[in-house]
Amino acid sequence: MLNSFQHLNITIMSSRTYHNYWVYILTNKPHGTLYIGVTGGLDDRMSRHINQEGSKFTSKYSRCYS
């Protein structure tokens, strides 16, 4: 039975690799607009949002609050 699968070239991984991701929510208090994002680098992503480089949301609503 093992010989019948040799042509598939299957690689079996012995261990899993885990990644840490963050789900975050920003809001623009005067408008009550929510922005939900996912990132692997929370510190960097928040810095980009604060500098209005994070997304179209931050450039549109100027200052975001978490």
mmCIF file of the N, C-alpha and C atoms, coordinates in Angstrom:
data_MODEL
# 
_entry.id   MODEL 
# 
loop_
_atom_site.group_PDB 
_atom_site.id 
_atom_site.type_symbol 
_atom_site.label_atom_id 
_atom_site.label_alt_id 
_atom_site.label_comp_id 
_atom_site.label_asym_id 
_atom_site.label_entity_id 
_atom_site.label_seq_id 
_atom_site.pdbx_PDB_ins_code 
_atom_site.Cartn_x 
_atom_site.Cartn_y 
_atom_site.Cartn_z 
_atom_site.occupancy 
_atom_site.B_iso_or_equiv 
_atom_site.pdbx_formal_charge 
_atom_site.auth_seq_id 
_atom_site.auth_comp_id 
_atom_site.auth_asym_id 
_atom_site.auth_atom_id 
_atom_site.pdbx_PDB_model_num 
ATOM 1   N N  . MET A 1 1  ? 0.818   -1.191 0.000  1.00 0.00 ? 1  MET A N  1 
ATOM 2   C CA . MET A 1 1  ? 0.000   0.000  0.000  1.00 0.00 ? 1  MET A CA 1 
ATOM 3   C C  . MET A 1 1  ? 0.865   1.258  0.000  1.00 0.00 ? 1  MET A C  1 
ATOM 4   N N  . LEU A 1 2  ? 1.957   1.286  0.722  1.00 0.00 ? 2  LEU A N  1 
ATOM 5   C CA . LEU A 1 2  ? 2.845   2.437  0.760  1.00 0.00 ? 2  LEU A CA 1 
ATOM 6   C C  . LEU A 1 2  ? 3.396   2.762  -0.613 1.00 0.00 ? 2  LEU A C  1 
ATOM 7   N N  . ASN A 1 3  ? 3.712   1.757  -1.411 1.00 0.00 ? 3  ASN A N  1 
ATOM 8   C CA . ASN A 1 3  ? 4.262   1.974  -2.751 1.00 0.00 ? 3  ASN A CA 1 
ATOM 9   C C  . ASN A 1 3  ? 3.289   2.706  -3.666 1.00 0.00 ? 3  ASN A C  1 
ATOM 10  N N  . SER A 1 4  ? 1.995   2.583  -3.448 1.00 0.00 ? 4  SER A N  1 
ATOM 11  C CA . SER A 1 4  ? 1.027   3.230  -4.327 1.00 0.00 ? 4  SER A CA 1 
ATOM 12  C C  . SER A 1 4  ? 0.992   4.749  -4.139 1.00 0.00 ? 4  SER A C  1 
ATOM 13  N N  . PHE A 1 5  ? 1.541   5.261  -3.030 1.00 0.00 ? 5  PHE A N  1 
ATOM 14  C CA . PHE A 1 5  ? 1.542   6.700  -2.770 1.00 0.00 ? 5  PHE A CA 1 
ATOM 15  C C  . PHE A 1 5  ? 2.876   7.373  -3.089 1.00 0.00 ? 5  PHE A C  1 
ATOM 16  N N  . GLN A 1 6  ? 3.863   6.660  -3.523 1.00 0.00 ? 6  GLN A N  1 
ATOM 17  C CA . GLN A 1 6  ? 5.177   7.240  -3.790 1.00 0.00 ? 6  GLN A CA 1 
ATOM 18  C C  . GLN A 1 6  ? 5.139   8.263  -4.919 1.00 0.00 ? 6  GLN A C  1 
ATOM 19  N N  . HIS A 1 7  ? 4.287   8.120  -5.875 1.00 0.00 ? 7  HIS A N  1 
ATOM 20  C CA . HIS A 1 7  ? 4.217   9.053  -7.000 1.00 0.00 ? 7  HIS A CA 1 
ATOM 21  C C  . HIS A 1 7  ? 3.607   10.403 -6.611 1.00 0.00 ? 7  HIS A C  1 
ATOM 22  N N  . LEU A 1 8  ? 2.968   10.517 -5.445 1.00 0.00 ? 8  LEU A N  1 
ATOM 23  C CA . LEU A 1 8  ? 2.328   11.763 -5.036 1.00 0.00 ? 8  LEU A CA 1 
ATOM 24  C C  . LEU A 1 8  ? 3.310   12.782 -4.478 1.00 0.00 ? 8  LEU A C  1 
ATOM 25  N N  . ASN A 1 9  ? 4.501   12.359 -4.088 1.00 0.00 ? 9  ASN A N  1 
ATOM 26  C CA . ASN A 1 9  ? 5.528   13.246 -3.548 1.00 0.00 ? 9  ASN A CA 1 
ATOM 27  C C  . ASN A 1 9  ? 4.992   14.051 -2.353 1.00 0.00 ? 9  ASN A C  1 
ATOM 28  N N  . ILE A 1 10 ? 4.472   13.354 -1.366 1.00 0.00 ? 10 ILE A N  1 
ATOM 29  C CA . ILE A 1 10 ? 3.889   13.969 -0.183 1.00 0.00 ? 10 ILE A CA 1 
ATOM 30  C C  . ILE A 1 10 ? 4.966   14.149 0.875  1.00 0.00 ? 10 ILE A C  1 
ATOM 31  N N  . THR A 1 11 ? 5.024   15.337 1.450  1.00 0.00 ? 11 THR A N  1 
ATOM 32  C CA . THR A 1 11 ? 5.929   15.611 2.551  1.00 0.00 ? 11 THR A CA 1 
ATOM 33  C C  . THR A 1 11 ? 5.107   15.709 3.824  1.00 0.00 ? 11 THR A C  1 
ATOM 34  N N  . ILE A 1 12 ? 5.464   14.932 4.816  1.00 0.00 ? 12 ILE A N  1 
ATOM 35  C CA . ILE A 1 12 ? 4.755   14.949 6.084  1.00 0.00 ? 12 ILE A CA 1 
ATOM 36  C C  . ILE A 1 12 ? 5.565   15.775 7.066  1.00 0.00 ? 12 ILE A C  1 
ATOM 37  N N  . MET A 1 13 ? 4.932   16.804 7.625  1.00 0.00 ? 13 MET A N  1 
ATOM 38  C CA . MET A 1 13 ? 5.608   17.667 8.594  1.00 0.00 ? 13 MET A CA 1 
ATOM 39  C C  . MET A 1 13 ? 5.511   17.042 9.978  1.00 0.00 ? 13 MET A C  1 
ATOM 40  N N  . SER A 1 14 ? 6.628   16.987 10.669 1.00 0.00 ? 14 SER A N  1 
ATOM 41  C CA . SER A 1 14 ? 6.639   16.367 11.986 1.00 0.00 ? 14 SER A CA 1 
ATOM 42  C C  . SER A 1 14 ? 6.197   17.328 13.085 1.00 0.00 ? 14 SER A C  1 
ATOM 43  N N  . SER A 1 15 ? 6.273   18.624 12.849 1.00 0.00 ? 15 SER A N  1 
ATOM 44  C CA . SER A 1 15 ? 5.836   19.587 13.855 1.00 0.00 ? 15 SER A CA 1 
ATOM 45  C C  . SER A 1 15 ? 5.098   20.732 13.173 1.00 0.00 ? 15 SER A C  1 
ATOM 46  N N  . ARG A 1 16 ? 4.265   21.396 13.943 1.00 0.00 ? 16 ARG A N  1 
ATOM 47  C CA . ARG A 1 16 ? 3.503   22.521 13.414 1.00 0.00 ? 16 ARG A CA 1 
ATOM 48  C C  . ARG A 1 16 ? 4.195   23.823 13.762 1.00 0.00 ? 16 ARG A C  1 
ATOM 49  N N  . THR A 1 17 ? 4.027   24.783 12.898 1.00 0.00 ? 17 THR A N  1 
ATOM 50  C CA . THR A 1 17 ? 4.517   26.124 13.155 1.00 0.00 ? 17 THR A CA 1 
ATOM 51  C C  . THR A 1 17 ? 3.319   27.004 13.497 1.00 0.00 ? 17 THR A C  1 
ATOM 52  N N  . TYR A 1 18 ? 3.405   27.674 14.618 1.00 0.00 ? 18 TYR A N  1 
ATOM 53  C CA . TYR A 1 18 ? 2.309   28.530 15.064 1.00 0.00 ? 18 TYR A CA 1 
ATOM 54  C C  . TYR A 1 18 ? 2.686   29.990 14.874 1.00 0.00 ? 18 TYR A C  1 
ATOM 55  N N  . HIS A 1 19 ? 1.694   30.785 14.527 1.00 0.00 ? 19 HIS A N  1 
ATOM 56  C CA . HIS A 1 19 ? 1.876   32.215 14.351 1.00 0.00 ? 19 HIS A CA 1 
ATOM 57  C C  . HIS A 1 19 ? 0.923   32.942 15.290 1.00 0.00 ? 19 HIS A C  1 
ATOM 58  N N  . ASN A 1 20 ? 1.360   34.034 15.816 1.00 0.00 ? 20 ASN A N  1 
ATOM 59  C CA . ASN A 1 20 ? 0.511   34.844 16.679 1.00 0.00 ? 20 ASN A CA 1 
ATOM 60  C C  . ASN A 1 20 ? -0.077  36.000 15.888 1.00 0.00 ? 20 ASN A C  1 
ATOM 61  N N  . TYR A 1 21 ? -1.366  36.116 15.925 1.00 0.00 ? 21 TYR A N  1 
ATOM 62  C CA . TYR A 1 21 ? -2.062  37.209 15.265 1.00 0.00 ? 21 TYR A CA 1 
ATOM 63  C C  . TYR A 1 21 ? -2.957  37.905 16.277 1.00 0.00 ? 21 TYR A C  1 
ATOM 64  N N  . TRP A 1 22 ? -3.222  39.166 16.047 1.00 0.00 ? 22 TRP A N  1 
ATOM 65  C CA . TRP A 1 22 ? -4.069  39.975 16.918 1.00 0.00 ? 22 TRP A CA 1 
ATOM 66  C C  . TRP A 1 22 ? -5.250  40.487 16.125 1.00 0.00 ? 22 TRP A C  1 
ATOM 67  N N  . VAL A 1 23 ? -6.416  40.466 16.732 1.00 0.00 ? 23 VAL A N  1 
ATOM 68  C CA . VAL A 1 23 ? -7.601  41.125 16.194 1.00 0.00 ? 23 VAL A CA 1 
ATOM 69  C C  . VAL A 1 23 ? -7.789  42.377 17.036 1.00 0.00 ? 23 VAL A C  1 
ATOM 70  N N  . TYR A 1 24 ? -7.918  43.523 16.390 1.00 0.00 ? 24 TYR A N  1 
ATOM 71  C CA . TYR A 1 24 ? -8.046  44.774 17.129 1.00 0.00 ? 24 TYR A CA 1 
ATOM 72  C C  . TYR A 1 24 ? -9.207  45.589 16.575 1.00 0.00 ? 24 TYR A C  1 
ATOM 73  N N  . ILE A 1 25 ? -9.735  46.458 17.423 1.00 0.00 ? 25 ILE A N  1 
ATOM 74  C CA . ILE A 1 25 ? -10.867 47.298 17.046 1.00 0.00 ? 25 ILE A CA 1 
ATOM 75  C C  . ILE A 1 25 ? -10.514 48.752 17.345 1.00 0.00 ? 25 ILE A C  1 
ATOM 76  N N  . LEU A 1 26 ? -10.662 49.604 16.344 1.00 0.00 ? 26 LEU A N  1 
ATOM 77  C CA . LEU A 1 26 ? -10.478 51.043 16.503 1.00 0.00 ? 26 LEU A CA 1 
ATOM 78  C C  . LEU A 1 26 ? -11.817 51.718 16.265 1.00 0.00 ? 26 LEU A C  1 
ATOM 79  N N  . THR A 1 27 ? -11.986 52.860 16.885 1.00 0.00 ? 27 THR A N  1 
ATOM 80  C CA . THR A 1 27 ? -13.224 53.611 16.666 1.00 0.00 ? 27 THR A CA 1 
ATOM 81  C C  . THR A 1 27 ? -12.932 55.094 16.570 1.00 0.00 ? 27 THR A C  1 
ATOM 82  N N  . ASN A 1 28 ? -13.766 55.775 15.846 1.00 0.00 ? 28 ASN A N  1 
ATOM 83  C CA . ASN A 1 28 ? -13.732 57.225 15.773 1.00 0.00 ? 28 ASN A CA 1 
ATOM 84  C C  . ASN A 1 28 ? -14.900 57.696 16.614 1.00 0.00 ? 28 ASN A C  1 
ATOM 85  N N  . LYS A 1 29 ? -14.613 58.194 17.794 1.00 0.00 ? 29 LYS A N  1 
ATOM 86  C CA . LYS A 1 29 ? -15.661 58.513 18.771 1.00 0.00 ? 29 LYS A CA 1 
ATOM 87  C C  . LYS A 1 29 ? -16.721 59.488 18.258 1.00 0.00 ? 29 LYS A C  1 
ATOM 88  N N  . PRO A 1 30 ? -16.358 60.586 17.593 1.00 0.00 ? 30 PRO A N  1 
ATOM 89  C CA . PRO A 1 30 ? -17.412 61.517 17.149 1.00 0.00 ? 30 PRO A CA 1 
ATOM 90  C C  . PRO A 1 30 ? -18.410 60.883 16.170 1.00 0.00 ? 30 PRO A C  1 
ATOM 91  N N  . HIS A 1 31 ? -17.941 59.955 15.330 1.00 0.00 ? 31 HIS A N  1 
ATOM 92  C CA . HIS A 1 31 ? -18.806 59.356 14.314 1.00 0.00 ? 31 HIS A CA 1 
ATOM 93  C C  . HIS A 1 31 ? -19.314 57.975 14.710 1.00 0.00 ? 31 HIS A C  1 
ATOM 94  N N  . GLY A 1 32 ? -18.689 57.349 15.711 1.00 0.00 ? 32 GLY A N  1 
ATOM 95  C CA . GLY A 1 32 ? -19.089 56.006 16.126 1.00 0.00 ? 32 GLY A CA 1 
ATOM 96  C C  . GLY A 1 32 ? -18.773 54.942 15.096 1.00 0.00 ? 32 GLY A C  1 
ATOM 97  N N  . THR A 1 33 ? -17.795 55.194 14.250 1.00 0.00 ? 33 THR A N  1 
ATOM 98  C CA . THR A 1 33 ? -17.411 54.253 13.207 1.00 0.00 ? 33 THR A CA 1 
ATOM 99  C C  . THR A 1 33 ? -16.380 53.277 13.756 1.00 0.00 ? 33 THR A C  1 
ATOM 100 N N  . LEU A 1 34 ? -16.576 51.991 13.475 1.00 0.00 ? 34 LEU A N  1 
ATOM 101 C CA . LEU A 1 34 ? -15.649 50.952 13.940 1.00 0.00 ? 34 LEU A CA 1 
ATOM 102 C C  . LEU A 1 34 ? -14.772 50.466 12.804 1.00 0.00 ? 34 LEU A C  1 
ATOM 103 N N  . TYR A 1 35 ? -13.537 50.149 13.130 1.00 0.00 ? 35 TYR A N  1 
ATOM 104 C CA . TYR A 1 35 ? -12.600 49.513 12.203 1.00 0.00 ? 35 TYR A CA 1 
ATOM 105 C C  . TYR A 1 35 ? -12.067 48.277 12.895 1.00 0.00 ? 35 TYR A C  1 
ATOM 106 N N  . ILE A 1 36 ? -12.175 47.126 12.257 1.00 0.00 ? 36 ILE A N  1 
ATOM 107 C CA . ILE A 1 36 ? -11.664 45.878 12.812 1.00 0.00 ? 36 ILE A CA 1 
ATOM 108 C C  . ILE A 1 36 ? -10.544 45.394 11.910 1.00 0.00 ? 36 ILE A C  1 
ATOM 109 N N  . GLY A 1 37 ? -9.394  45.082 12.515 1.00 0.00 ? 37 GLY A N  1 
ATOM 110 C CA . GLY A 1 37 ? -8.249  44.639 11.746 1.00 0.00 ? 37 GLY A CA 1 
ATOM 111 C C  . GLY A 1 37 ? -7.590  43.414 12.365 1.00 0.00 ? 37 GLY A C  1 
ATOM 112 N N  . VAL A 1 38 ? -6.746  42.768 11.585 1.00 0.00 ? 38 VAL A N  1 
ATOM 113 C CA . VAL A 1 38 ? -5.968  41.610 12.023 1.00 0.00 ? 38 VAL A CA 1 
ATOM 114 C C  . VAL A 1 38 ? -4.530  41.876 11.636 1.00 0.00 ? 38 VAL A C  1 
ATOM 115 N N  . THR A 1 39 ? -3.603  41.611 12.573 1.00 0.00 ? 39 THR A N  1 
ATOM 116 C CA . THR A 1 39 ? -2.195  41.851 12.291 1.00 0.00 ? 39 THR A CA 1 
ATOM 117 C C  . THR A 1 39 ? -1.326  40.856 13.041 1.00 0.00 ? 39 THR A C  1 
ATOM 118 N N  . GLY A 1 40 ? -0.139  40.647 12.535 1.00 0.00 ? 40 GLY A N  1 
ATOM 119 C CA . GLY A 1 40 ? 0.847   39.829 13.209 1.00 0.00 ? 40 GLY A CA 1 
ATOM 120 C C  . GLY A 1 40 ? 1.814   40.666 14.023 1.00 0.00 ? 40 GLY A C  1 
ATOM 121 N N  . GLY A 1 41 ? 1.796   41.972 13.838 1.00 0.00 ? 41 GLY A N  1 
ATOM 122 C CA . GLY A 1 41 ? 2.671   42.882 14.573 1.00 0.00 ? 41 GLY A CA 1 
ATOM 123 C C  . GLY A 1 41 ? 1.874   44.045 15.126 1.00 0.00 ? 41 GLY A C  1 
ATOM 124 N N  . LEU A 1 42 ? 1.340   43.872 16.316 1.00 0.00 ? 42 LEU A N  1 
ATOM 125 C CA . LEU A 1 42 ? 0.412   44.849 16.869 1.00 0.00 ? 42 LEU A CA 1 
ATOM 126 C C  . LEU A 1 42 ? 1.056   46.212 17.111 1.00 0.00 ? 42 LEU A C  1 
ATOM 127 N N  . ASP A 1 43 ? 2.249   46.245 17.671 1.00 0.00 ? 43 ASP A N  1 
ATOM 128 C CA . ASP A 1 43 ? 2.912   47.532 17.947 1.00 0.00 ? 43 ASP A CA 1 
ATOM 129 C C  . ASP A 1 43 ? 3.137   48.332 16.670 1.00 0.00 ? 43 ASP A C  1 
ATOM 130 N N  . ASP A 1 44 ? 3.660   47.680 15.659 1.00 0.00 ? 44 ASP A N  1 
ATOM 131 C CA . ASP A 1 44 ? 3.920   48.348 14.385 1.00 0.00 ? 44 ASP A CA 1 
ATOM 132 C C  . ASP A 1 44 ? 2.620   48.821 13.737 1.00 0.00 ? 44 ASP A C  1 
ATOM 133 N N  . ARG A 1 45 ? 1.607   47.989 13.784 1.00 0.00 ? 45 ARG A N  1 
ATOM 134 C CA . ARG A 1 45 ? 0.335   48.339 13.155 1.00 0.00 ? 45 ARG A CA 1 
ATOM 135 C C  . ARG A 1 45 ? -0.322  49.529 13.843 1.00 0.00 ? 45 ARG A C  1 
ATOM 136 N N  . MET A 1 46 ? -0.278  49.571 15.171 1.00 0.00 ? 46 MET A N  1 
ATOM 137 C CA . MET A 1 46 ? -0.864  50.701 15.894 1.00 0.00 ? 46 MET A CA 1 
ATOM 138 C C  . MET A 1 46 ? -0.100  51.989 15.612 1.00 0.00 ? 46 MET A C  1 
ATOM 139 N N  . SER A 1 47 ? 1.227   51.904 15.521 1.00 0.00 ? 47 SER A N  1 
ATOM 140 C CA . SER A 1 47 ? 2.029   53.084 15.167 1.00 0.00 ? 47 SER A CA 1 
ATOM 141 C C  . SER A 1 47 ? 1.631   53.619 13.799 1.00 0.00 ? 47 SER A C  1 
ATOM 142 N N  . ARG A 1 48 ? 1.408   52.708 12.860 1.00 0.00 ? 48 ARG A N  1 
ATOM 143 C CA . ARG A 1 48 ? 1.009   53.127 11.518 1.00 0.00 ? 48 ARG A CA 1 
ATOM 144 C C  . ARG A 1 48 ? -0.369  53.768 11.530 1.00 0.00 ? 48 ARG A C  1 
ATOM 145 N N  . HIS A 1 49 ? -1.290  53.237 12.323 1.00 0.00 ? 49 HIS A N  1 
ATOM 146 C CA . HIS A 1 49 ? -2.616  53.860 12.426 1.00 0.00 ? 49 HIS A CA 1 
ATOM 147 C C  . HIS A 1 49 ? -2.509  55.257 13.035 1.00 0.00 ? 49 HIS A C  1 
ATOM 148 N N  . ILE A 1 50 ? -1.736  55.392 14.095 1.00 0.00 ? 50 ILE A N  1 
ATOM 149 C CA . ILE A 1 50 ? -1.588  56.696 14.759 1.00 0.00 ? 50 ILE A CA 1 
ATOM 150 C C  . ILE A 1 50 ? -0.986  57.731 13.819 1.00 0.00 ? 50 ILE A C  1 
ATOM 151 N N  . ASN A 1 51 ? -0.061  57.305 12.961 1.00 0.00 ? 51 ASN A N  1 
ATOM 152 C CA . ASN A 1 51 ? 0.574   58.203 11.991 1.00 0.00 ? 51 ASN A CA 1 
ATOM 153 C C  . ASN A 1 51 ? -0.243  58.354 10.711 1.00 0.00 ? 51 ASN A C  1 
ATOM 154 N N  . GLN A 1 52 ? -1.486  57.876 10.729 1.00 0.00 ? 52 GLN A N  1 
ATOM 155 C CA . GLN A 1 52 ? -2.405  57.932 9.594  1.00 0.00 ? 52 GLN A CA 1 
ATOM 156 C C  . GLN A 1 52 ? -1.876  57.217 8.365  1.00 0.00 ? 52 GLN A C  1 
ATOM 157 N N  . GLU A 1 53 ? -1.097  56.171 8.588  1.00 0.00 ? 53 GLU A N  1 
ATOM 158 C CA . GLU A 1 53 ? -0.577  55.344 7.503  1.00 0.00 ? 53 GLU A CA 1 
ATOM 159 C C  . GLU A 1 53 ? -1.179  53.948 7.537  1.00 0.00 ? 53 GLU A C  1 
ATOM 160 N N  . GLY A 1 54 ? -2.028  53.676 8.523  1.00 0.00 ? 54 GLY A N  1 
ATOM 161 C CA . GLY A 1 54 ? -2.512  52.321 8.758  1.00 0.00 ? 54 GLY A CA 1 
ATOM 162 C C  . GLY A 1 54 ? -3.521  51.820 7.750  1.00 0.00 ? 54 GLY A C  1 
ATOM 163 N N  . SER A 1 55 ? -4.418  52.694 7.325  1.00 0.00 ? 55 SER A N  1 
ATOM 164 C CA . SER A 1 55 ? -5.472  52.278 6.407  1.00 0.00 ? 55 SER A CA 1 
ATOM 165 C C  . SER A 1 55 ? -6.197  53.511 5.891  1.00 0.00 ? 55 SER A C  1 
ATOM 166 N N  . LYS A 1 56 ? -7.119  53.297 4.990  1.00 0.00 ? 56 LYS A N  1 
ATOM 167 C CA . LYS A 1 56 ? -7.948  54.408 4.517  1.00 0.00 ? 56 LYS A CA 1 
ATOM 168 C C  . LYS A 1 56 ? -8.824  54.936 5.647  1.00 0.00 ? 56 LYS A C  1 
ATOM 169 N N  . PHE A 1 57 ? -9.160  54.062 6.602  1.00 0.00 ? 57 PHE A N  1 
ATOM 170 C CA . PHE A 1 57 ? -9.952  54.489 7.757  1.00 0.00 ? 57 PHE A CA 1 
ATOM 171 C C  . PHE A 1 57 ? -9.241  55.581 8.528  1.00 0.00 ? 57 PHE A C  1 
ATOM 172 N N  . THR A 1 58 ? -7.968  55.393 8.832  1.00 0.00 ? 58 THR A N  1 
ATOM 173 C CA . THR A 1 58 ? -7.251  56.388 9.639  1.00 0.00 ? 58 THR A CA 1 
ATOM 174 C C  . THR A 1 58 ? -7.028  57.680 8.875  1.00 0.00 ? 58 THR A C  1 
ATOM 175 N N  . SER A 1 59 ? -6.839  57.604 7.577  1.00 0.00 ? 59 SER A N  1 
ATOM 176 C CA . SER A 1 59 ? -6.679  58.842 6.823  1.00 0.00 ? 59 SER A CA 1 
ATOM 177 C C  . SER A 1 59 ? -8.015  59.580 6.679  1.00 0.00 ? 59 SER A C  1 
ATOM 178 N N  . LYS A 1 60 ? -9.126  58.834 6.635  1.00 0.00 ? 60 LYS A N  1 
ATOM 179 C CA . LYS A 1 60 ? -10.439 59.452 6.504  1.00 0.00 ? 60 LYS A CA 1 
ATOM 180 C C  . LYS A 1 60 ? -10.923 60.060 7.821  1.00 0.00 ? 60 LYS A C  1 
ATOM 181 N N  . TYR A 1 61 ? -10.741 59.337 8.911  1.00 0.00 ? 61 TYR A N  1 
ATOM 182 C CA . TYR A 1 61 ? -11.279 59.774 10.192 1.00 0.00 ? 61 TYR A CA 1 
ATOM 183 C C  . TYR A 1 61 ? -10.226 60.415 11.082 1.00 0.00 ? 61 TYR A C  1 
ATOM 184 N N  . SER A 1 62 ? -9.042  60.663 10.557 1.00 0.00 ? 62 SER A N  1 
ATOM 185 C CA . SER A 1 62 ? -7.966  61.381 11.224 1.00 0.00 ? 62 SER A CA 1 
ATOM 186 C C  . SER A 1 62 ? -7.472  60.690 12.473 1.00 0.00 ? 62 SER A C  1 
ATOM 187 N N  . ARG A 1 63 ? -8.057  60.938 13.609 1.00 0.00 ? 63 ARG A N  1 
ATOM 188 C CA . ARG A 1 63 ? -7.548  60.407 14.874 1.00 0.00 ? 63 ARG A CA 1 
ATOM 189 C C  . ARG A 1 63 ? -8.419  59.240 15.324 1.00 0.00 ? 63 ARG A C  1 
ATOM 190 N N  . CYS A 1 64 ? -7.784  58.088 15.595 1.00 0.00 ? 64 CYS A N  1 
ATOM 191 C CA . CYS A 1 64 ? -8.513  56.899 16.037 1.00 0.00 ? 64 CYS A CA 1 
ATOM 192 C C  . CYS A 1 64 ? -8.246  56.653 17.517 1.00 0.00 ? 64 CYS A C  1 
ATOM 193 N N  . TYR A 1 65 ? -9.207  56.083 18.151 1.00 0.00 ? 65 TYR A N  1 
ATOM 194 C CA . TYR A 1 65 ? -9.088  55.728 19.571 1.00 0.00 ? 65 TYR A CA 1 
ATOM 195 C C  . TYR A 1 65 ? -9.387  54.254 19.709 1.00 0.00 ? 65 TYR A C  1 
ATOM 196 N N  . SER A 1 66 ? -8.621  53.568 20.557 1.00 0.00 ? 66 SER A N  1 
ATOM 197 C CA . SER A 1 66 ? -8.886  52.150 20.772 1.00 0.00 ? 66 SER A CA 1 
ATOM 198 C C  . SER A 1 66 ? -9.627  51.935 22.069 1.00 0.00 ? 66 SER A C  1 
# 
